[in-house]
Amino acid sequence: MSGVVEKVAAPDEPRGEPSAPLRRNRDFLMLWFGAGLSMLGGRLSVVAYPLVMIWQGGSTIGAGLVGFAALLPTLLVQLPAGVLVDRWDRRRLMIWCDVAGFAAMGSVGVALLFGHVWLPHLMAAAFVEGGATIFYRLAERAAVRNVVHPRHLPAALAQNEARGRAFGLVGGPAGSSLFALVRWSPFVATAIGHVLALVMLLLIKRDFQTGRSDEPRRLKAEIREGIGWLLRQRFLRAAVVLVAATNILFQVMGLALVVIIKDSGGSPAAVGVISVVSGVGGVLGALSGSWWVKRLPLATVIILSFAAWTLLMPAVALTANLFALGGLFAGMTFCGAVMNVTAGVYQVQITPDRMQGRISSVILLVTSGANSFGVMGAGFLLSGFGSTPTLVGVGVVMLLITVGAAVSPAIRSGNDIRLTGEADGAEPETKPEPEPAAAPEPEPVAARRDSEEI
């Protein structure tokens, strides 16, 4: 990494050994469960939007417009949200996010209860819920290190990653099942989740951030400060660019899977089964993330994950067997989850607390912002060349990314980084590089996922 990163401790952070295991940290458990309920509710509503418009509104165009409104905050809100998460009280901000989510989803549930579907209303509700989700996710990620002991940070972030993948796994089937049962129920369930999450936030005792200065600040200047800080981190900026490239490839992989299943005479249900198996791989990778954190340097984790993807991606073209495809995608998500945990621990540890929101928002924007281009490109490639040549091409590009990572001095500098979770402050173990130090500062990575994360 470039320069010297300031060591920043969480407020009132205990020194030495933690007084209790993470599973007995009441504040962390409240934060974990509350954020999980909000996340699960968001997944239920995202699945239900197109079902409402197609089954009850009878409009595929409307379904596309609602989906667009739900994703639009990713482009419009992400960077300003990072600034405001750093500027405002994070717990209070998360509470208001739950209030906004409750109002938006509750209004949709009531409208459907009385048999009304109005496209502008659904689009507005989807935009509000999507924007609130971005604020909530950034604030929770920034808050974690302020409610856990430094030595528990890898395990805490691993549990967060596992939670996201597990709820993403069950959210899709649950949302469609609830809609089939009672059409307004996914949105009412989402609203109830926001209420429960709000109650848990009110029960947390610890602050979610260190002290803040009261000096006047400007939005653009704070965004530039966050981007500038990230650009000075040699290892982190290189990893973010490479992961963004791999996320584009995974958009191609997802669409190619649908084409393979269809061409082989399979049903849409087969795609769902593979998604479930793939999700299980991600959960297992997330749960083992803290184990890898303690045993391998960060650069080694990234390069090994890239190498595994280089082998697994083109192998998808060699089979249409449901079990084989499920195993291949499970292997890919396992590696992705491990990398998310290790990179997430590093990013949270080295980033000054007052910049946590901004740095996370920039990373998420870069790593997931180009995904739409990946989907669009996948459509053209699969239409023009078919699934096998396209997947071979994906494998070649992934090989180039892997080789680039292996020979990159910036990535290889990560071999000096061991995220043991034993640091007594916020800085991982690193060897200083002979580069100009960044100016002292008083602060996903994950794809998709969720996520999208690395």
C-alpha positions in Angstrom: 0.0 0.0 0.0 1.1 3.6 -0.6 2.2 5.8 2.2 1.5 5.5 5.9 -2.0 4.9 7.0 -3.0 6.5 10.3 -3.9 4.0 13.1 -7.4 4.8 14.2 -9.1 3.1 17.1 -12.8 2.8 17.7 -14.2 4.9 20.5 -13.8 3.5 24.0 -12.1 0.5 22.4 -10.7 -2.0 24.9 -7.0 -2.8 24.7 -5.4 -6.2 25.0 -7.6 -9.3 25.1 -11.4 -8.9 24.4 -13.4 -9.4 27.6 -16.0 -11.7 25.9 -16.4 -13.6 22.7 -18.1 -12.1 19.7 -21.2 -14.2 20.2 -21.7 -12.4 23.5 -21.3 -8.9 22.1 -24.9 -7.7 22.5 -24.4 -4.5 20.4 -22.9 -6.4 17.5 -25.7 -9.0 17.6 -28.4 -6.3 17.6 -26.7 -4.6 14.6 -26.2 -7.9 12.8 -29.8 -9.1 13.2 -31.3 -5.7 12.5 -29.3 -5.1 9.3 -30.1 -8.7 8.3 -33.8 -8.1 8.6 -33.6 -4.9 6.5 -31.5 -6.7 3.9 -33.9 -9.7 3.7 -36.8 -7.4 3.4 -35.1 -5.5 0.6 -34.5 -8.8 -1.3 -38.2 -9.7 -0.9 -39.4 -6.5 -2.4 -36.9 -6.6 -5.3 -38.2 -10.0 -6.3 -41.8 -8.9 -6.0 -41.6 -5.7 -8.1 -41.7 -7.3 -11.6 -44.2 -9.9 -10.3 -46.6 -7.1 -9.4 -46.3 -5.3 -12.7 -46.5 -8.5 -14.9 -49.1 -10.5 -13.0 -51.3 -7.7 -11.6 -50.4 -4.7 -13.8 -50.0 -6.7 -17.0 -47.0 -4.6 -18.2 -43.5 -5.9 -19.0 -42.5 -2.3 -19.8 -43.7 -1.3 -16.3 -41.7 -4.1 -14.8 -38.5 -2.8 -16.5 -39.2 0.8 -15.3 -39.7 -0.3 -11.7 -36.5 -2.3 -11.9 -34.7 0.8 -13.3 -36.1 2.9 -10.5 -34.8 0.4 -7.9 -31.3 0.4 -9.4 -31.0 4.1 -10.1 -29.9 5.1 -6.6 -26.7 3.0 -7.2 -25.6 5.7 -9.7 -27.2 8.8 -8.2 -27.0 8.2 -4.4 -23.9 6.1 -3.9 -21.2 8.8 -3.6 -23.3 11.4 -1.8 -24.4 8.7 0.6 -20.8 7.9 1.5 -20.2 11.5 2.4 -23.3 11.8 4.5 -22.6 8.5 6.3 -19.3 10.1 7.4 -20.8 13.5 8.3 -24.0 12.5 10.1 -24.7 10.3 13.2 -24.7 6.8 11.7 -27.2 5.2 14.0 -29.7 8.0 13.6 -29.2 7.8 9.8 -29.9 4.1 9.9 -33.1 4.7 11.9 -34.3 7.2 9.4 -33.6 4.7 6.6 -35.8 2.2 8.4 -38.5 4.8 8.7 -38.3 5.6 5.0 -38.3 1.9 4.0 -41.3 1.2 6.2 -43.3 4.1 4.7 -42.4 3.2 1.1 -43.0 -0.6 1.4 -46.0 -0.1 3.7 -47.7 2.2 1.2 -47.2 -0.4 -1.6 -48.6 -3.2 0.6 -51.7 -1.1 1.4 -52.2 -0.1 -2.2 -52.1 -3.8 -3.3 -54.4 -4.8 -0.4 -57.0 -2.5 -2.0 -56.2 -3.7 -5.5 -54.5 -0.6 -6.8 -51.3 -0.7 -9.0 -50.0 2.7 -10.0 -46.7 2.7 -11.9 -45.4 6.1 -10.6 -46.1 5.1 -7.0 -44.3 1.8 -7.4 -41.3 3.5 -9.1 -41.1 6.1 -6.3 -41.3 3.5 -3.6 -38.7 1.3 -5.3 -36.4 4.4 -5.6 -36.8 5.3 -1.9 -36.2 1.7 -0.7 -33.2 1.4 -3.0 -31.7 4.7 -1.8 -32.4 3.9 1.9 -30.7 0.5 1.4 -27.5 2.1 0.1 -27.4 4.5 3.1 -28.1 1.7 5.5 -25.5 -0.7 4.0 -22.7 2.0 4.1 -23.6 3.1 7.6 -23.6 -0.5 9.0 -20.3 -1.4 7.3 -18.7 1.7 8.8 -20.2 1.1 12.2 -19.0 -2.5 12.7 -15.5 -1.7 13.9 -16.9 0.7 16.5 -19.0 -2.0 18.2 -16.5 -5.0 18.1 -13.0 -5.5 19.6 -10.3 -5.2 16.9 -9.4 -8.8 17.2 -13.0 -9.7 16.4 -13.2 -7.6 13.3 -12.4 -10.4 10.8 -15.0 -12.7 12.3 -17.5 -9.9 12.4 -17.1 -9.1 8.8 -17.1 -12.8 7.9 -20.5 -13.2 9.6 -21.8 -10.1 7.8 -20.7 -11.6 4.4 -22.3 -15.0 5.3 -25.5 -13.2 6.4 -25.7 -11.3 3.1 -25.3 -14.4 1.0 -27.6 -16.5 3.1 -30.4 -13.9 3.0 -29.9 -13.4 -0.7 -30.2 -17.2 -1.1 -33.5 -17.4 0.7 -34.9 -14.0 -0.3 -35.7 -14.9 -3.9 -37.7 -18.0 -3.3 -39.4 -16.4 -0.2 -40.4 -13.3 -2.1 -42.0 -15.2 -5.0 -43.7 -17.6 -2.6 -45.2 -14.8 -0.5 -46.4 -13.1 -3.7 -48.0 -16.3 -4.9 -49.7 -16.7 -1.5 -50.9 -13.1 -1.0 -49.8 -10.4 -3.5 -49.3 -7.7 -0.9 -47.4 -9.9 1.6 -43.8 -9.4 0.4 -44.1 -5.6 0.9 -45.8 -5.9 4.3 -43.1 -8.3 5.4 -40.4 -5.9 4.2 -42.1 -3.1 6.2 -42.3 -5.2 9.3 -38.6 -6.1 8.9 -37.8 -2.3 8.9 -39.7 -1.9 12.2 -37.9 -4.7 13.9 -34.5 -3.4 12.6 -35.4 0.0 14.0 -36.2 -1.4 17.4 -32.8 -3.2 17.5 -31.0 0.0 16.6 -32.6 1.8 19.5 -31.3 -0.9 21.9 -27.7 -0.6 20.8 -25.6 1.3 23.4 -22.3 2.0 21.7 -21.7 4.9 19.3 -21.3 4.0 15.6 -18.5 6.5 14.9 -15.6 8.5 16.5 -16.0 12.2 17.2 -16.7 14.6 14.4 -15.6 18.2 13.8 -18.2 20.9 13.4 -16.3 22.8 10.7 -18.3 23.6 7.6 -17.8 21.0 4.8 -18.8 20.8 1.1 -20.1 17.7 -0.6 -17.9 17.8 -3.7 -14.8 18.5 -1.6 -15.5 15.5 0.7 -16.1 13.2 -2.3 -12.8 14.4 -3.8 -11.1 13.8 -0.5 -12.4 10.2 -0.4 -11.4 9.5 -4.0 -8.0 11.0 -3.4 -7.3 8.9 -0.3 -8.2 5.8 -2.2 -6.0 6.7 -5.1 -3.0 7.0 -2.7 -3.5 3.4 -1.5 -1.4 1.5 -4.0 -2.6 -2.0 -3.3 -6.2 -1.1 -2.7 -6.7 0.9 -5.9 -5.1 -1.9 -8.0 -7.3 -4.6 -6.4 -10.5 -2.5 -6.9 -9.8 -2.1 -10.7 -9.1 -5.8 -11.1 -12.2 -6.9 -9.2 -14.3 -4.5 -11.2 -13.1 -6.3 -14.4 -14.0 -9.7 -12.9 -17.4 -8.5 -11.9 -18.1 -7.7 -15.6 -17.1 -11.2 -16.5 -19.5 -12.6 -13.9 -22.4 -10.8 -15.6 -21.5 -12.7 -18.8 -21.3 -16.0 -16.8 -24.8 -15.5 -15.4 -26.4 -14.9 -18.7 -24.4 -17.7 -20.3 -25.7 -20.2 -17.7 -29.3 -19.4 -18.8 -28.4 -20.0 -22.4 -26.7 -23.3 -21.6 -29.7 -24.6 -19.7 -32.2 -23.5 -22.4 -30.1 -25.0 -25.2 -29.8 -28.3 -23.4 -33.6 -28.6 -22.9 -33.6 -27.6 -19.2 -36.2 -25.6 -17.5 -36.0 -22.2 -15.7 -36.3 -24.2 -12.4 -32.8 -25.6 -13.2 -31.4 -22.1 -13.1 -32.9 -21.6 -9.7 -31.4 -24.9 -8.4 -28.0 -23.9 -9.6 -28.4 -20.5 -8.0 -29.2 -22.1 -4.7 -26.2 -24.4 -4.9 -24.0 -21.4 -5.8 -25.4 -19.5 -2.9 -24.5 -22.3 -0.5 -20.9 -22.1 -1.8 -20.9 -18.4 -1.1 -22.1 -18.9 2.5 -19.5 -21.5 3.1 -16.8 -19.2 1.8 -18.0 -16.4 3.9 -18.0 -18.5 7.1 -14.5 -19.7 6.4 -13.3 -16.1 5.6 -11.8 -15.3 9.0 -9.9 -18.6 8.9 -8.2 -17.6 5.6 -7.6 -14.1 7.0 -5.4 -15.5 9.7 -3.4 -17.8 7.5 -2.7 -16.2 4.1 -1.4 -12.7 3.0 -4.1 -10.7 1.2 -2.3 -10.8 -2.2 -2.2 -14.6 -2.0 -5.9 -14.8 -1.4 -6.7 -12.5 -4.4 -4.3 -14.3 -6.8 -5.5 -17.8 -5.8 -9.1 -16.7 -6.2 -8.4 -15.3 -9.6 -6.5 -18.5 -10.6 -9.5 -20.6 -9.4 -11.9 -18.5 -11.5 -9.6 -18.9 -14.5 -10.1 -22.7 -14.3 -13.8 -22.7 -13.3 -15.2 -20.1 -15.8 -14.4 -21.8 -19.1 -15.2 -25.3 -17.6 -18.8 -24.2 -17.6 -18.8 -24.6 -21.4 -17.8 -28.2 -21.1 -21.0 -29.5 -19.5 -24.8 -29.1 -19.2 -25.1 -31.4 -16.2 -27.0 -29.7 -13.5 -24.8 -31.0 -10.7 -21.6 -30.2 -12.4 -22.7 -26.6 -13.2 -23.9 -26.2 -9.6 -20.5 -27.3 -8.4 -18.6 -25.0 -10.7 -20.6 -22.0 -9.7 -20.4 -22.9 -6.0 -16.7 -23.0 -6.4 -16.7 -19.5 -7.9 -18.9 -18.0 -5.2 -16.8 -19.7 -2.5 -13.7 -17.9 -3.7 -15.5 -14.7 -4.1 -16.9 -14.8 -0.6 -13.4 -15.5 0.9 -12.0 -12.6 -1.1 -14.8 -10.3 0.0 -14.1 -11.0 3.7 -10.3 -10.6 3.5 -10.4 -7.5 1.3 -13.3 -6.1 3.5 -11.2 -6.5 6.7 -8.2 -4.8 5.1 -10.3 -1.9 3.8 -12.1 -1.3 7.1 -8.9 -1.6 9.2 -6.8 0.9 7.1 -9.5 3.5 6.5 -9.9 6.3 9.0 -13.2 6.1 10.7 -14.3 9.6 9.5 -13.9 8.3 5.9 -15.4 4.8 6.1 -18.6 5.7 4.3 -16.9 7.6 1.4 -14.3 4.9 0.8 -16.9 2.1 0.8 -19.2 4.0 -1.6 -16.4 4.7 -4.1 -15.3 1.1 -4.0 -18.8 -0.2 -4.5 -19.4 2.2 -7.3 -16.3 1.2 -9.2 -16.6 -2.5 -8.6 -20.3 -2.8 -9.5 -21.0 0.3 -11.6 -19.9 -1.4 -14.8 -22.1 -4.4 -14.3 -24.8 -3.1 -16.6 -22.2 -3.0 -19.4 -21.3 -6.6 -18.7 -25.0 -7.7 -19.1 -25.4 -5.7 -22.3 -22.1 -7.1 -23.7 -23.1 -10.6 -22.7 -26.2 -10.3 -24.8 -24.3 -9.3 -27.9 -21.5 -11.9 -27.4 -23.9 -14.8 -26.8 -26.1 -13.8 -29.7 -23.2 -13.5 -32.1 -20.9 -16.3 -31.0 -22.9 -18.7 -28.8 -22.1 -19.9 -25.3 -19.0 -22.0 -25.8 -16.8 -19.4 -27.7 -18.0 -16.7 -25.3 -17.1 -18.7 -22.2 -13.7 -19.6 -23.8 -13.2 -15.8 -24.3 -14.2 -15.2 -20.7 -11.6 -17.7 -19.6 -8.9 -16.0 -21.7 -9.7 -12.6 -20.2 -9.7 -14.1 -16.7 -6.3 -15.6 -17.4 -4.9 -12.2 -18.4 -6.4 -10.7 -15.2 -4.8 -13.4 -13.1 -1.4 -13.0 -14.8 -1.7 -9.3 -14.4 -2.4 -9.6 -10.7 0.5 -12.1 -10.2 3.1 -9.8 -11.8 1.7 -6.5 -10.6 4.0 -4.8 -8.1 1.0 -3.1 -6.5 -0.9 -6.4 -6.0 2.3 -8.2 -4.9 2.9 -5.6 -2.3 -0.1 -7.2 -0.6 2.1 -10.1 0.4 3.4 -7.9 3.1 -0.2 -7.6 4.5 -1.3 -10.2 7.0 -4.8 -9.6 8.4 -4.4 -11.5 11.7 -7.0 -9.5 13.6 -4.4 -9.1 16.3 -3.7 -5.4 15.8 -4.4 -3.2 18.8 -5.7 -0.4 16.6 -7.1 -0.2 13.1 -4.0 -0.8 11.0 -3.1 -4.3 9.6 0.5 -5.6 9.7 2.3 -4.1 6.8 5.8 -3.2 5.7 6.2 0.5 4.7 6.9 1.2 1.1 9.4 3.7 -0.1 6.8 6.1 -1.4 5.7 9.5 -0.3 3.5 9.3 2.8 -0.1 10.3 2.5 -1.1 13.4 4.5 -2.1 12.4 8.0 -5.8 12.1 8.3 -7.9 12.1 11.5 -11.5 6.0 7.0 -17.5 -4.1 -1.9 -14.8 -4.4 -1.0 -18.1 -6.7 -2.3 -20.3 -8.0 -5.9 -23.2 -7.8 -6.0 -22.7 -9.0 -3.0 -24.9 -8.0 -2.7 -23.4 -7.8 -3.3 -22.3 -5.9 -5.6 -19.4 -6.9 -3.6 -16.0 -8.3 -4.6 
